Amino acid sequence: MQHLLTAPASEDGYHLPAAAVHTAVTLPDGTALRHGDVLIAAITSCTNTSNPGVMLAAGLLAKKAVQAGLRVGPHVKTSLAPGSRVVTDYLERAGLLPYLNQLGFNLAAYGCTTCIGNAGDLAPELNAAIVDNGLVCAAVLSGNRNFEARIHPNLKANFLASPPLVVAYALAGSMQRDLMTEPLGRGRDGRDVFLGDLWPASHEIEALMGLALNGKAYRSNYDKVHEQ
């Protein structure tokens, strides 16, 4: 992200002067908004929510984050919009949906949302800070479209990621943070919490996969499709 901020448009960059990269704009609540800050983080219906492995991984990562005492910053607009009720069914039965909810990934809809620009607007003070100061702020989503102005007219940087990485970047709050070497935040014990501390192991996902491969859940949901 740091390279993209100063790179020319011909290299898919934002062509900012080097001196402007560290610009910080103070918001009315006293917090600062910077280039690369994540303002929308969405687990969307387009692509990855059809894969139970990554959805369970997102739920497990959220669970570990909540247990560690991490939380998503107030300026990050989060949402969960799977393409099927089966997804929330197995997340709930796995005991993971409450943890996603605690991080703000509440159910918004079953279907297209953020990936077609249906995330809703940002807070007026965020829009003003971006427009008045030329900030390059970001959206990260598990969809399949990320060209400029598709997600939000004022968000120039839009990144596609798997559902667990959407949760991770929501926690980090900035695309300028290197998740491989820098912490996502500090836990309730004051210690730095890294992505590696939260990333679920394969066996943790596999232990829950049976909940997502339950034929009865699919039949019971789709038997009622014409009633909804």
Residue frames as qw, qx, qy, qz and C-alpha x, y, z in Angstrom:
[[0.000, 0.886, 0.464, 0.000, 0.00, 0.00, 0.00],
 [0.316, -0.772, 0.094, 0.543, 2.80, 2.42, 0.81],
 [0.361, -0.111, 0.604, 0.701, 4.26, 1.87, -2.65],
 [0.185, 0.596, 0.705, 0.338, 0.87, 2.36, -4.31],
 [0.115, -0.867, -0.325, 0.359, 0.31, 5.70, -2.60],
 [0.123, -0.751, 0.283, 0.583, 3.25, 7.32, -4.40],
 [0.459, 0.040, 0.749, 0.476, 3.34, 5.17, -7.55],
 [0.226, 0.214, -0.305, -0.900, 2.11, 6.75, -10.81],
 [0.731, 0.236, 0.263, -0.584, -1.32, 5.93, -12.20],
 [0.641, 0.471, -0.540, -0.276, 0.37, 3.95, -14.98],
 [0.320, 0.203, -0.892, 0.246, 1.46, 1.50, -12.25],
 [0.520, -0.531, -0.634, -0.217, -1.99, 1.45, -10.61],
 [0.403, -0.220, -0.485, 0.745, -0.82, 3.91, -7.98],
 [0.082, -0.864, -0.487, 0.096, -2.32, 7.08, -6.53],
 [0.480, 0.519, 0.056, 0.705, 0.56, 9.44, -7.38],
 [0.400, -0.903, -0.159, 0.015, 0.74, 11.22, -4.03],
 [0.246, 0.771, -0.443, 0.386, 3.76, 13.37, -3.20],
 [0.634, 0.004, -0.683, 0.363, 6.03, 11.54, -0.78],
 [0.042, 0.161, -0.455, 0.875, 5.53, 14.30, 1.78],
 [0.571, -0.184, -0.052, -0.798, 1.76, 13.72, 1.76],
 [0.603, -0.030, -0.792, -0.096, 1.83, 10.01, 2.57],
 [0.361, -0.204, -0.742, 0.526, 1.77, 10.58, 6.32],
 [0.251, -0.334, -0.074, -0.906, -1.03, 13.17, 6.27],
 [0.196, -0.355, -0.862, 0.305, -3.34, 12.85, 9.28],
 [0.244, -0.438, -0.239, -0.832, -6.70, 14.59, 9.46],
 [0.028, 0.075, 0.762, -0.642, -8.25, 15.10, 12.88],
 [0.268, -0.460, -0.722, -0.441, -11.93, 14.17, 12.98],
 [0.379, -0.622, -0.016, -0.685, -14.56, 15.78, 15.24],
 [0.867, -0.464, -0.150, -0.105, -14.24, 12.92, 17.74],
 [0.352, -0.825, 0.440, 0.044, -10.52, 13.60, 18.10],
 [0.818, -0.070, 0.513, 0.250, -9.31, 10.56, 16.18],
 [0.026, 0.617, -0.476, -0.626, -7.15, 10.79, 13.07],
 [0.838, 0.440, 0.310, -0.094, -7.90, 9.63, 9.54],
 [0.241, -0.615, 0.582, 0.474, -4.96, 8.70, 7.31],
 [0.565, 0.451, -0.539, -0.432, -4.18, 7.40, 3.85],
 [0.403, 0.180, -0.897, -0.021, -4.85, 3.66, 3.67],
 [0.334, -0.043, 0.683, -0.648, -7.32, 3.59, 6.54],
 [0.123, -0.244, -0.920, -0.281, -9.98, 0.91, 6.09],
 [0.338, 0.025, 0.229, -0.913, -13.48, 2.39, 6.18],
 [0.845, 0.083, -0.050, -0.526, -15.47, -0.50, 4.71],
 [0.037, -0.309, 0.950, -0.002, -14.86, -4.19, 5.48],
 [0.755, 0.127, 0.082, -0.638, -17.43, -6.53, 3.99],
 [0.292, -0.065, 0.948, 0.110, -17.88, -10.27, 3.78],
 [0.501, 0.345, -0.119, -0.785, -20.02, -10.30, 0.66],
 [0.820, 0.165, 0.473, -0.278, -22.08, -12.82, -1.26],
 [0.552, 0.674, -0.337, -0.357, -20.35, -12.69, -4.65],
 [0.572, 0.501, -0.650, 0.019, -17.56, -15.18, -4.30],
 [0.254, 0.325, -0.834, 0.366, -16.04, -16.57, -1.17],
 [0.521, -0.168, 0.497, -0.673, -19.16, -17.03, 0.94],
 [0.890, 0.148, -0.234, -0.363, -19.91, -20.14, -1.13],
 [0.623, 0.305, -0.664, 0.280, -16.81, -21.77, 0.37],
 [0.705, -0.665, -0.184, -0.162, -17.52, -23.00, 3.91],
 [0.797, -0.079, -0.223, 0.555, -13.80, -23.41, 4.62],
 [0.292, 0.291, -0.098, 0.906, -13.07, -19.69, 4.44],
 [0.423, -0.622, -0.187, -0.632, -16.32, -18.73, 6.14],
 [0.833, -0.484, -0.254, 0.091, -15.55, -20.97, 9.09],
 [0.646, 0.066, -0.171, 0.741, -12.02, -19.55, 9.10],
 [0.022, -0.539, -0.033, -0.841, -13.46, -16.04, 9.33],
 [0.664, -0.615, -0.203, -0.374, -15.64, -17.07, 12.24],
 [0.858, -0.278, -0.235, 0.361, -12.77, -18.78, 14.05],
 [0.445, 0.266, -0.117, 0.847, -10.53, -15.76, 13.55],
 [0.287, -0.620, -0.098, -0.723, -13.28, -13.50, 14.90],
 [0.809, -0.519, -0.264, -0.073, -13.69, -15.77, 17.93],
 [0.761, -0.120, -0.204, 0.604, -9.98, -15.66, 18.74],
 [0.202, 0.445, -0.005, 0.872, -9.90, -11.89, 18.23],
 [0.503, -0.656, -0.155, -0.541, -12.79, -11.32, 20.62],
 [0.867, -0.418, -0.227, 0.148, -11.27, -13.67, 23.18],
 [0.644, 0.076, -0.136, 0.749, -7.98, -11.77, 22.91],
 [0.169, -0.716, -0.335, 0.589, -9.77, -8.49, 23.55],
 [0.195, -0.056, 0.419, 0.885, -9.45, -6.98, 20.09],
 [0.333, 0.689, 0.556, -0.324, -12.19, -4.88, 18.53],
 [0.438, 0.483, 0.437, 0.619, -12.85, -3.10, 15.27],
 [0.162, -0.165, -0.124, 0.965, -12.41, 0.66, 15.21],
 [0.288, 0.588, 0.548, -0.520, -15.56, 2.82, 15.13],
 [0.291, 0.623, -0.241, -0.685, -14.86, 4.21, 11.66],
 [0.031, 0.171, -0.913, -0.370, -14.79, 0.79, 9.96],
 [0.709, 0.124, 0.068, -0.691, -18.17, -0.06, 8.43],
 [0.097, -0.206, 0.972, 0.059, -18.49, -3.84, 8.67],
 [0.749, 0.144, 0.066, -0.643, -21.11, -6.19, 7.27],
 [0.302, -0.106, 0.942, 0.098, -21.89, -9.83, 6.54],
 [0.656, 0.392, 0.015, -0.645, -23.95, -10.68, 3.46],
 [0.358, -0.153, 0.898, 0.207, -23.70, -14.35, 2.54],
 [0.358, 0.120, -0.563, -0.735, -25.41, -15.67, -0.56],
 [0.612, -0.229, -0.708, -0.269, -27.40, -18.28, 1.34],
 [0.614, -0.603, 0.148, -0.486, -29.14, -18.77, 4.67],
 [0.953, -0.063, -0.257, 0.147, -27.20, -22.00, 4.96],
 [0.474, 0.449, -0.380, 0.655, -24.10, -19.93, 5.78],
 [0.288, -0.515, 0.341, -0.732, -25.59, -18.27, 8.85],
 [0.912, -0.251, -0.125, -0.300, -27.12, -21.62, 9.78],
 [0.895, 0.020, -0.311, 0.318, -23.78, -23.41, 10.04],
 [0.255, 0.477, -0.361, 0.759, -21.99, -20.40, 11.54],
 [0.547, -0.507, 0.156, -0.648, -24.64, -20.27, 14.26],
 [0.964, -0.205, -0.122, -0.116, -24.49, -24.01, 14.93],
 [0.744, 0.246, -0.341, 0.520, -20.69, -23.76, 15.10],
 [0.487, -0.743, -0.285, 0.360, -21.04, -21.05, 17.74],
 [0.519, -0.036, 0.171, 0.837, -19.14, -18.55, 15.59],
 [0.086, 0.705, 0.443, 0.546, -21.83, -16.10, 14.48],
 [0.396, -0.881, -0.238, 0.102, -21.91, -14.26, 17.84],
 [0.586, -0.446, 0.170, 0.655, -18.20, -13.49, 17.54],
 [0.323, 0.334, 0.459, 0.757, -18.62, -12.05, 14.05],
 [0.170, -0.837, -0.435, -0.284, -21.48, -9.97, 15.42],
 [0.538, -0.740, -0.121, 0.385, -19.32, -8.69, 18.26],
 [0.460, -0.237, 0.314, 0.796, -16.83, -7.38, 15.71],
 [0.273, 0.540, 0.011, -0.796, -19.62, -5.65, 13.79],
 [0.160, 0.131, -0.809, -0.550, -20.03, -8.23, 11.05],
 [0.473, 0.269, 0.621, -0.564, -23.78, -8.32, 11.49],
 [0.386, 0.355, 0.794, 0.305, -26.06, -9.86, 8.91],
 [0.129, 0.370, -0.092, -0.916, -26.98, -7.19, 6.35],
 [0.728, 0.371, -0.081, -0.571, -28.70, -9.30, 3.70],
 [0.714, -0.025, 0.673, 0.191, -28.57, -12.52, 1.75],
 [0.611, 0.661, 0.361, 0.246, -27.31, -11.32, -1.60],
 [0.519, 0.429, 0.042, 0.738, -25.49, -8.47, -3.31],
 [0.331, -0.881, -0.240, 0.238, -24.51, -5.57, -1.09],
 [0.314, -0.775, 0.237, 0.494, -21.10, -3.90, -0.93],
 [0.509, -0.093, 0.634, 0.575, -19.77, -5.34, -4.18],
 [0.242, 0.584, 0.573, 0.522, -22.41, -3.46, -6.18],
 [0.089, 0.345, -0.076, 0.931, -22.15, -0.26, -4.15],
 [0.552, -0.580, -0.405, -0.442, -24.90, -1.10, -1.68],
 [0.525, -0.094, -0.599, 0.597, -22.82, -0.60, 1.46],
 [0.237, -0.899, -0.364, 0.049, -24.58, 2.65, 2.20],
 [0.262, 0.844, -0.160, 0.439, -22.85, 5.96, 2.72],
 [0.567, -0.012, -0.493, 0.660, -20.03, 6.77, 5.09],
 [0.268, -0.751, -0.413, 0.440, -20.48, 9.17, 7.98],
 [0.292, 0.934, 0.139, 0.151, -20.56, 12.82, 6.75],
 [0.306, -0.880, 0.335, 0.141, -17.40, 13.70, 8.67],
 [0.695, -0.183, 0.594, 0.362, -15.50, 10.87, 6.95],
 [0.560, 0.640, 0.426, 0.306, -16.66, 11.95, 3.51],
 [0.039, 0.998, -0.021, 0.045, -15.66, 15.54, 4.26],
 [0.513, -0.682, 0.455, 0.255, -12.22, 14.55, 5.53],
 [0.709, 0.103, 0.584, 0.382, -11.55, 12.42, 2.45],
 [0.440, 0.763, 0.365, 0.301, -12.75, 14.96, -0.11],
 [0.088, -0.995, 0.052, -0.019, -11.28, 18.06, 1.53],
 [0.395, -0.736, 0.526, 0.158, -7.86, 16.50, 2.07],
 [0.620, 0.534, -0.515, -0.254, -7.53, 14.14, -0.88],
 [0.476, -0.406, 0.756, -0.193, -7.21, 11.08, 1.32],
 [0.585, 0.209, -0.715, -0.321, -6.82, 7.65, -0.25],
 [0.530, -0.235, 0.654, -0.486, -8.89, 5.49, 2.09],
 [0.205, 0.205, -0.919, -0.267, -9.81, 1.87, 1.55],
 [0.844, -0.066, 0.136, -0.514, -12.45, -0.81, 1.35],
 [0.046, 0.315, -0.945, -0.072, -11.65, -4.50, 1.70],
 [0.769, 0.093, 0.209, -0.597, -14.21, -7.08, 0.68],
 [0.451, -0.135, 0.873, 0.126, -14.58, -10.72, -0.26],
 [0.644, 0.609, 0.260, -0.384, -16.38, -9.89, -3.50],
 [0.720, 0.148, 0.489, 0.470, -15.23, -9.94, -7.09],
 [0.330, 0.775, 0.225, 0.489, -15.24, -6.28, -8.11],
 [0.533, -0.612, -0.184, 0.555, -12.88, -3.64, -6.78],
 [0.412, 0.400, 0.217, 0.790, -12.51, -0.90, -9.37],
 [0.138, -0.119, -0.301, 0.936, -12.54, 2.67, -8.15],
 [0.376, 0.009, 0.037, -0.926, -15.93, 4.18, -7.21],
 [0.544, -0.155, -0.749, -0.343, -17.68, 0.81, -7.51],
 [0.453, -0.323, -0.744, 0.371, -17.73, 0.27, -3.75],
 [0.166, -0.838, -0.353, 0.381, -18.05, 3.92, -2.71],
 [0.456, 0.831, 0.106, 0.301, -17.43, 7.10, -4.72],
 [0.123, -0.924, 0.304, -0.197, -14.97, 8.46, -2.16],
 [0.749, -0.440, 0.484, 0.103, -12.94, 5.29, -1.58],
 [0.448, 0.724, -0.452, -0.268, -10.12, 5.10, -4.10],
 [0.130, 0.411, -0.901, 0.053, -8.37, 1.99, -2.77],
 [0.850, -0.069, 0.136, -0.505, -10.43, -1.20, -2.92],
 [0.077, 0.442, -0.894, -0.010, -8.99, -4.62, -2.20],
 [0.869, -0.075, -0.315, -0.375, -10.35, -8.14, -2.65],
 [0.023, -0.435, 0.828, -0.353, -9.57, -10.60, 0.13],
 [0.464, -0.217, -0.857, -0.058, -10.77, -13.87, 1.62],
 [0.513, -0.719, -0.313, -0.349, -13.34, -13.59, 4.45],
 [0.733, -0.513, -0.224, 0.386, -10.77, -14.18, 7.25],
 [0.477, 0.049, 0.047, 0.876, -8.53, -11.48, 5.79],
 [0.149, -0.663, -0.309, -0.666, -11.48, -9.10, 5.62],
 [0.654, -0.712, -0.257, -0.008, -11.88, -9.61, 9.37],
 [0.727, -0.238, -0.066, 0.640, -8.13, -9.19, 9.89],
 [0.295, 0.309, 0.150, 0.892, -7.93, -5.90, 8.00],
 [0.358, -0.753, -0.323, -0.448, -11.01, -4.61, 9.80],
 [0.728, -0.608, -0.179, 0.260, -9.17, -5.23, 13.06],
 [0.614, -0.047, 0.075, 0.784, -5.94, -3.68, 11.76],
 [0.059, 0.862, 0.320, -0.389, -7.84, -0.66, 10.47],
 [0.131, 0.830, -0.322, -0.435, -5.28, 0.20, 7.82],
 [0.911, 0.402, 0.039, 0.080, -4.00, -1.25, 4.57],
 [0.271, 0.811, -0.451, 0.256, -0.63, 0.30, 5.37],
 [0.578, -0.534, 0.575, -0.224, -0.06, -2.25, 8.11],
 [0.470, 0.362, -0.791, -0.149, 1.99, -5.31, 7.16],
 [0.836, -0.328, 0.062, -0.436, -0.03, -8.14, 8.65],
 [0.899, 0.140, -0.370, 0.187, 2.90, -10.54, 8.38],
 [0.555, 0.169, -0.422, 0.696, 5.17, -8.48, 10.63],
 [0.113, -0.275, 0.254, -0.920, 3.02, -5.91, 12.45],
 [0.075, 0.259, 0.871, -0.410, 0.35, -6.54, 15.10],
 [0.104, -0.581, -0.654, -0.474, -3.35, -6.19, 14.43],
 [0.339, -0.748, -0.010, -0.571, -3.70, -4.47, 17.77],
 [0.067, 0.329, -0.767, 0.546, -3.22, -4.93, 21.49],
 [0.524, -0.359, -0.761, -0.135, -5.15, -7.44, 23.53],
 [0.509, -0.782, -0.175, -0.315, -6.77, -6.89, 26.88],
 [0.810, -0.455, -0.053, 0.366, -3.50, -7.90, 28.57],
 [0.064, -0.918, 0.206, 0.333, -1.66, -5.11, 26.76],
 [0.522, -0.276, 0.673, 0.444, 0.32, -7.45, 24.54],
 [0.341, 0.435, -0.453, -0.699, 0.54, -7.15, 20.78],
 [0.734, 0.206, 0.624, -0.171, -1.70, -9.59, 18.90],
 [0.038, 0.416, -0.653, -0.631, -0.50, -10.75, 15.49],
 [0.733, 0.222, -0.290, -0.573, -2.37, -12.37, 12.63],
 [0.504, 0.236, -0.830, 0.036, -0.49, -15.59, 13.32],
 [0.123, -0.059, 0.771, -0.622, -1.96, -15.66, 16.82],
 [0.563, 0.263, 0.335, -0.708, -5.49, -15.66, 15.41],
 [0.524, 0.343, -0.576, -0.525, -5.22, -17.58, 12.15],
 [0.864, -0.146, 0.332, -0.350, -7.10, -20.89, 12.52],
 [0.222, -0.360, 0.877, 0.226, -5.29, -24.16, 11.92],
 [0.445, 0.089, -0.687, -0.567, -6.56, -26.54, 9.25],
 [0.284, -0.195, -0.929, 0.134, -7.70, -29.06, 11.86],
 [0.126, 0.327, 0.500, -0.792, -9.84, -26.40, 13.57],
 [0.457, 0.284, -0.257, -0.803, -11.67, -25.73, 10.31],
 [0.430, 0.071, -0.855, -0.282, -11.98, -29.41, 9.46],
 [0.054, -0.172, -0.867, 0.464, -13.52, -30.13, 12.87],
 [0.314, 0.444, 0.384, -0.746, -16.44, -27.84, 11.98],
 [0.187, 0.223, -0.617, -0.731, -16.76, -28.65, 8.29],
 [0.041, -0.275, -0.958, -0.065, -19.38, -31.32, 8.92],
 [0.125, 0.587, 0.516, -0.611, -21.77, -28.58, 10.06],
 [0.246, 0.561, -0.232, -0.756, -21.50, -26.95, 6.64],
 [0.247, 0.193, -0.837, -0.449, -21.91, -30.18, 4.70],
 [0.297, 0.225, 0.815, -0.443, -25.26, -31.02, 6.22],
 [0.027, -0.224, -0.735, -0.639, -27.69, -31.88, 3.42],
 [0.150, -0.655, -0.728, 0.134, -30.67, -31.41, 5.70],
 [0.146, -0.613, -0.149, 0.762, -29.78, -27.74, 6.19],
 [0.002, 0.161, -0.528, -0.834, -29.75, -27.14, 2.44],
 [0.137, -0.381, -0.845, -0.350, -33.04, -28.95, 1.90],
 [0.183, -0.673, -0.622, 0.356, -34.84, -27.21, 4.76],
 [0.095, -0.538, 0.023, 0.838, -33.69, -23.77, 3.59],
 [0.098, 0.172, -0.582, -0.789, -34.42, -24.23, -0.09],
 [0.023, -0.445, -0.893, -0.068, -37.75, -25.97, 0.50],
 [0.051, -0.779, -0.474, 0.408, -38.99, -22.55, 1.65],
 [0.333, -0.135, 0.281, 0.890, -37.38, -20.47, -1.08],
 [0.039, -0.446, -0.579, -0.681, -40.71, -19.63, -2.74],
 [0.371, -0.748, -0.546, 0.072, -42.19, -18.49, 0.56],
 [0.449, -0.598, -0.096, 0.657, -39.65, -15.69, 1.09]]
